[in-house]
């Protein structure tokens, strides 16, 4: 593979812990609203959890889901089962020029960089899905989309994106591989010329995440109908 040039001049790396689904979604949105620099947030789940894409219909999917907590993402994409996977979010606020990268191109570039990092770690055969690899279906990791990361016919990494006036929120999951403790720092160094570690959630981001969790992501009506109490 040809090495990918850094996307950013500066990147914040926040290696977060394991949290419930609503909090994870709220923190990602809060970072997008408040960050002025690109952020790579790496996090886990305090229990097996299902996330739905923003536009998916819970009622139609319910019979196919395990009896785990379910949360609706702010991003698109399909159903993702989070149980021992590796999850991350790449937040690119509007102030960062890379946020103007077209949607399909940004998805391809992020996953190309991720595939290269996986190969460098020893996960040979990781590549981007082509047109002939595409499978239609609501369950993300049984239905590769264009530019997902695959190895053979197995999907390794997929993501959902949200784009708008705030910038890009790219929420991704990596499965079927073992990542060592240094993988994300190594990938961050590929994405950016300079990387700063964020030891804890900034107070403003934490406060906004609390509001988003309570007024959006924990609400039954957000899960069922995308309704919230935000003004």
Secondary structure as the mmCIF struct_conf table of DSSP 4:
data_model
#
loop_
_struct_conf.conf_type_id
_struct_conf.id
_struct_conf.beg_label_comp_id
_struct_conf.beg_label_asym_id
_struct_conf.beg_label_seq_id
_struct_conf.end_label_comp_id
_struct_conf.end_label_asym_id
_struct_conf.end_label_seq_id
HELX_LH_PP_P HELX_LH_PP_P1 UNK A 2 UNK A 6
BEND BEND1 UNK A 7 UNK A 7
STRN STRN1 UNK A 8 UNK A 8
BEND BEND2 UNK A 9 UNK A 9
STRN STRN2 UNK A 11 UNK A 19
HELX_RH_AL_P HELX_RH_AL_P1 UNK A 21 UNK A 34
BEND BEND3 UNK A 36 UNK A 37
STRN STRN3 UNK A 38 UNK A 45
BEND BEND4 UNK A 46 UNK A 47
STRN STRN4 UNK A 49 UNK A 52
TURN_TY1_P TURN_TY1_P1 UNK A 54 UNK A 55
HELX_RH_AL_P HELX_RH_AL_P2 UNK A 58 UNK A 61
HELX_RH_3T_P HELX_RH_3T_P1 UNK A 62 UNK A 64
BEND BEND5 UNK A 65 UNK A 65
BEND BEND6 UNK A 67 UNK A 68
STRN STRN5 UNK A 69 UNK A 72
BEND BEND7 UNK A 74 UNK A 75
BEND BEND8 UNK A 77 UNK A 77
STRN STRN6 UNK A 79 UNK A 79
STRN STRN7 UNK A 80 UNK A 82
BEND BEND9 UNK A 83 UNK A 84
STRN STRN8 UNK A 86 UNK A 93
TURN_TY1_P TURN_TY1_P2 UNK A 94 UNK A 95
BEND BEND10 UNK A 96 UNK A 96
HELX_RH_3T_P HELX_RH_3T_P2 UNK A 97 UNK A 100
BEND BEND11 UNK A 101 UNK A 101
HELX_RH_AL_P HELX_RH_AL_P3 UNK A 103 UNK A 121
TURN_TY1_P TURN_TY1_P3 UNK A 122 UNK A 122
TURN_TY1_P TURN_TY1_P4 UNK A 124 UNK A 125
STRN STRN9 UNK A 126 UNK A 128
HELX_RH_3T_P HELX_RH_3T_P3 UNK A 131 UNK A 133
BEND BEND12 UNK A 138 UNK A 138
STRN STRN10 UNK A 139 UNK A 139
HELX_RH_3T_P HELX_RH_3T_P4 UNK A 140 UNK A 142
BEND BEND13 UNK A 143 UNK A 143
TURN_TY1_P TURN_TY1_P5 UNK A 146 UNK A 147
STRN STRN11 UNK A 149 UNK A 151
TURN_TY1_P TURN_TY1_P6 UNK A 152 UNK A 153
STRN STRN12 UNK A 154 UNK A 164
TURN_TY1_P TURN_TY1_P7 UNK A 165 UNK A 166
STRN STRN13 UNK A 167 UNK A 174
BEND BEND14 UNK A 176 UNK A 177
TURN_TY1_P TURN_TY1_P8 UNK A 181 UNK A 182
HELX_RH_AL_P HELX_RH_AL_P4 UNK A 183 UNK A 191
STRN STRN14 UNK A 192 UNK A 192
BEND BEND15 UNK A 193 UNK A 194
STRN STRN15 UNK A 195 UNK A 197
BEND BEND16 UNK A 200 UNK A 200
HELX_RH_AL_P HELX_RH_AL_P5 UNK A 203 UNK A 212
HELX_RH_PI_P HELX_RH_PI_P1 UNK A 213 UNK A 217
TURN_TY1_P TURN_TY1_P9 UNK A 218 UNK A 218
HELX_RH_AL_P HELX_RH_AL_P6 UNK A 220 UNK A 225
#
